[in-house]
């Protein structure tokens, strides 16, 4: 079975722990059966591969997520979008990849799933039945709907009778949701079964292409709209499989903390007077929480949140007003956090603490808008500046002038402090890679 996971979230719903570089699906806050923290991505892939041993798994993602996906999942086949344009363009690009790059037949069926549902194993088992709705020729689109357990205004609803879909209602008021449930409506799980050729025909309404690369280059010509709105709501031949079991979108601190086994993570003290309170602290300073109820306290390098659990559902509009660059990022080679950032027209500075895993390397690159000073804190590595190699170890100080090509390979786990000096905004986009061996 061909399964595609959609991973295109912008990352503001679980601020300040999530950001554009570290979306909610990558946060390691849930525990597996071995009592080890795992991310939503890791949980879903673990459940999928346990259920479907021979599945061919693909991940549709934005370019910024490629590194962290490989870091958390290892070898995984990704289909990177050149820009963020919602689920319709992402699914069209995926179909082109499967057809032109993987040489699958246009009559082949693939299943598209969100990358972050919280569900039981039966949910993943039913994906085969969703596929069969389309593979058998009975329907042009197959969906999965969860049997609702309460009238929620947060979910979309599938109107169906006997497995035949008759319509959709998006996030109705609770009073209307209660009526819909009484009529047999299902929560829309965001799962699609589709034939490759069917999706390519949808894309060709907007773009002419005869290869994956041709569609990739014209990606911005596809409408920035959801697949539901552009295709599903206009299709008459749709079937649905009913899922009965736990299904949640852990998209708010309120719903996420319901599934967390620990009330605190990190350097935190919660007094016994606190009730139904969770504290997550990613900073090196302690947090003490006393005598509060139904509260979440979250501290990261991007900011601090104190909110009632119920009120945390309405966080995103506030978080959208914050335009600071991400202060912590995970990369394929390790991670970094920003310690200090001062921006000015003529004298900007940025200080990072960088950790590179043993055996990994930062790509050979140069910068046109900044120079850098590196101070090695721990570990050993091989530094290359303009094709000249040298060994670095604790105490080494390295000057990297503007336009100088440079990289570093970690012989052991390597930590260094990097000071960037330049003009204007100092951003990750000021990186030009020049093709030497090394991860980006």
Number of C-alpha atoms within 10 A of each C-alpha: 16 17 22 25 21 23 25 25 20 15 22 23 25 25 26 18 24 21 23 16 23 21 20 26 26 23 17 16 20 19 17 12 6 6 9 10 15 17 18 22 22 22 21 22 16 13 17 19 14 14 17 15 9 10 13 14 17 18 23 25 22 22 16 17 24 20 18 20 24 16 16 18 12 11 9 15 15 21 20 21 19 16 15 18 19 16 21 22 27 28 23 23 25 27 27 27 20 20 20 15 13 10 10 16 13 17 15 17 24 22 23 23 20 19 22 23 21 17 17 15 15 14 24 19 16 16 26 17 18 24 26 16 23 26 21 10 11 13 19 19 27 29 28 27 25 22 18 22 13 10 19 19 16 15 19 20 26 26 22 20 13 10 17 17 21 16 16 18 17 14 15 17 12 14 11 15 26 17 12 18 20 10 12 15 26 26 28 21 22 16 20 25 30 26 22 23 18 17 19 20 12 15 24 14 9 12 16 11 16 10 13 17 15 13 22 20 11 14 22 15 14 20 15 16 15 16 18 15 11 16 14 19 14 10 15 14 15 22 23 28 21 19 23 14 15 16 19 16 15 20 17 21 24 21 16 16 20 12 14 13 11 13 15 18 14 15 15 20 14 18 13 10 11 15 14 13 22 25 25 21 20 17 14 10 10 12 18 11 19 14 11 16 14 15 22 25 21 24 20 18 17 20 13 14 19 12 17 17 21 14 14 20 17 12 17 15 10 11 16 12 8 12 7 9 15 16 18 20 16 19 22 21 23 21 16 19 18 19 15 12 16 13 15 12 9 10 12 17 20 19 19 19 20 19 22 25 18 17 14 21 23 22 22 25 20 23 20 13 17 23 18 19 16 20 19 21 18 17 19 21 25 15 19 16 19 14 13 9 13 11 13 22 19 15 12 14 16 15 13 19 17 15 16 17 20 23 22 23 27 22 19 16 17 25 24 23 20 21 20 20 22 20 15 16 19 20 11 9 7 14 16 15 16 12 9 13 12 15 15 14
